[in-house]
Each structure stands twice: as C-alpha cells, then as structure tokens.
Amino acid sequence: MLYTTNTILDQDFNKNSVPGRIDELLARYEDPVRAIVHRILEEYVERCFNEFMGSRIGVEIPRSTDGKLVKEYRNGGREVKQAVIDTLVLNDFRIPRSRAGGFQTDILVKLKHKAGIFAKMAREMFVGGMSTRKVRRPFEQIGINISGLSKSTVSEITKELLQEYIRWINRPIHQVYDYLIVDGVYVTIRKSSPRKAGTLMVIGITNGGQKEVLHFTLGTESERHFDEVLQNLIRRGLKTESVRLVIADGSKGPINSIVNHFGREKLQRCTVHKTRNIIDKCPKNLQDELRARINRTWNQTSRLEAERYIDVLVEEYGEVARRAIDCLLEDRNDLLNFYGMPSSHWKTIRSTNLIERVIHEVRRRTKVMCTIDSEKGCYGIVMGVVREQNIRWGKRSHWRES
C-alpha cells in the first residue's frame, strides 16, 4: 500500500497516532523541514510495522534471534541514535518492534546500509593516519556524531585488521618475482614506553616492474626469524630459482639466511646503508668529499667501470681514511651485483629505499594513534598501510616511474 506525503502530514498534524511527537521534533530541530521529514518517515515505518504484524498477534512464532517459539505481540520500540536518509541526519529515530522480531522495511535497510558506509569511512580515515579528533570533525560538520572511535572500537578495528593479516600471510603466491627487497625496522608500540617492535618486511618486484609487499611480521633480524619469513614465502609458492637478486641491508641474520636460501651470487647489499657505514668510519674533514665519491661508484655505466673506480678510491683514500676504505672493500662484490641486471632497474634494486617508504608511512600513521598499545595493534596498523600500498602499486609498472 502506498501512502502519500499529504496523507501522512494530515495524520501527523492532527496528532492522532502519537500526540505531541511533531511538536517535540519541531522543538529539537532548527530546520522545520527536517522535523517534518523525520515524522513522515517514522509514520511510514509505523504503518509498515502494523502491516507486518497483521494476523501475527497472539500467534506462536519462531523468534528471529534463536528460533524459539514465542507468542507474538508488540513489544515497545527502540530509537536509532542517528539515522541518515540521503543528506539528512535524523536524531533518535523511533522504530517499533515485536517480541518475535524480524520486522524489516526498505527504509530500515537503507538506514543500516548508510550507517555501515559512514562507519567504514570513519575507520578507513583512522587507519589512514588521522587522529580520532580529526576523524570526528568532518562528520560533526554535517551533523553526524561519530562516537564509535573509542578505545574499544579501535580495538575492534585492530581485530578485523589482524584477521585480514592472517588471511593475507597465508594467501598463495602465483606471480614470479625477479627481485626481493628485505629489511627490518623498529616501530614504537606505546608512546609512554621506549619498547619497540621489530618488523621484518619483504617486497617483490616482477620483471615487468609490478611491485608488491609479499610478507611482514614482527620479529628480530636474527637468522632464525628470517629463515621463517623466507620459508613462509616458499611454502606459499615463491619460485626461488626465478629470483635474480635479493636486496638487504648489513644485518648478519638476514644476510646469512639469504645466502643459505638463494646463494651468495644473488645477494645485493644496500648501497645506501653501506655508504652510511663507510662515512661513519671516515675522518670528519673528509666525510662530505668521500660521500660524493662513494656515490659515484653506484652510478657508473658498468660493473667494470665501478671496479676501476673503487681501485681509484683505494689509491686516493687508502692512507687518509683506512677504516672507511676497509669497510668498502669488505663487501665489494656484494655491493656491485646489481650491475648484472638491466640498467633501467639499477636505481631501485641497489638499495632498500622502497621498504623505507612503506615504513615511513607506518611511522607517520602510528604517531597520531595513542591507542596502539599492543603487538596486535601494530600488526593491524601495518596491515592497513600494506593493503593501501599494494593497491596503489598495482596500478602501474615501477620501471616506468624510474
């Protein structure tokens, strides 16, 4: 049965069904149109409920929640604190209910759907790095009170992300990856504590330039922990024979694990980390000069030219910066393996900078999240960042960006 706006308005202003309700709404809202729309919709829901009840009153009916037989009758009502209809926000929207439950109508479906959309928006904004105060502000400007971002709700968000993480680290790997970039960083778990969690991360890059975060986990940079990470990837389908290079910083644990799984010839030491280590061992008056010279080593036209340039550095700085030159020569071969790959790939595969960008985003987001006080929370936030990063990366080839 269809009810026109005029019919409902006539009944409402005559106050036959709910005396004083329209006056109450008119007093609540500054805009009388909002009050009238509110009452029209409540009246519509009431009529739909009366039709729903029909011949059910006094009959034993299975309860919608548990299926238990109960005698049906009207059982008061409930109020939805905020109901959003298109662009209007209605406060304390009344919905009748019965003992057996199960009442539904198109308006209620829309209310639930719209509430779900706003809740999802608020959560994505929070995971995206906005503080709870900043998340609430734009909603409050349109009259929506987002009271759901309490500590308990943030905990629920974290649980959902943790479940997503568990599914994600067990997904099969079908793609073939030419390069793996691995690194371990530390993320502060609680602002009031100096305790930090180590995060091991692996990024894969295909020959076509498609890049993806393949795995991350909390843990130290020990060989045992990194063995577990690589074995997880292999178990899920990573083709180790297709991997041409694995890029890592100078931590011994990951390096030993990489050599054991892939062989020394596939190890590429991060030139950025190594340059820092070299400069730390250089006399201060030579640091800027040697840094510029070292960086030229990574920008030669071939490995042969790079080898020759290192020999020049040894000759020029071997006496005045012996410790720095020894540090360079210590990993000479591992630093130059990237020269055996296509030149368009060199800038990316000679360092772990790609992972550093992801970790920078994690740190930026956790900085405003005072409620992240557990390892589960850390997993959740990193999962949110990784998911967004993979979506962004999936749109184009990395080689075209370089």
Sequence and secondary structure as in RCSB ss.txt:
>XXXX:A:sequence
MLYTTNTILDQDFNKNSVPGRIDELLARYEDPVRAIVHRILEEYVERCFNEFMGSRIGVEIPRSTDGKLVKEYRN
GGREVKQAVIDTLVLNDFRIPRSRAGGFQTDILVKLKHKAGIFAKMAREMFVGGMSTRKVRRPFEQIGINISGLS
KSTVSEITKELLQEYIRWINRPIHQVYDYLIVDGVYVTIRKSSPRKAGTLMVIGITNGGQKEVLHFTLGTESERH
FDEVLQNLIRRGLKTESVRLVIADGSKGPINSIVNHFGREKLQRCTVHKTRNIIDKCPKNLQDELRARINRTWNQ
TSRLEAERYIDVLVEEYGEVARRAIDCLLEDRNDLLNFYGMPSSHWKTIRSTNLIERVIHEVRRRTKVMCTIDSE
KGCYGIVMGVVREQNIRWGKRSHWRES
>XXXX:A:secstr
    HHHHHHHHHHTSSSTTHHHHHHHH SSHHHHHHHHHHHHHHHHHHHHHHGGGTTSEEE TTT  EEE  EE
EEEEEEEEEETTEEEEEEEEEEESS     HHHHHHHHHHHHHHHHHHHHHHTT  HHHHHHHHHHTT      S
HHHHHHHHHHHHHHHHHHTTS   S  SEEEEEEEEEES TTS  EEEEEEEEEE TTS EEEEEEEE  S HHH
HHHHHHHHHHTT  GGG  EEEE S HHHHHHHHHHH GGGEEE HHHHHHHHHHTS GGGHHHHHHHHHHHTT 
SSHHHHHHHHHHHHHHHTTTTHHHHHHHHHTHHHHSGGGGS GGGHHHHTSSHHHHHHHHHHHHHHTT TT  SH
HHHHHHHHHHHHHHHHHHTTS HHHH 
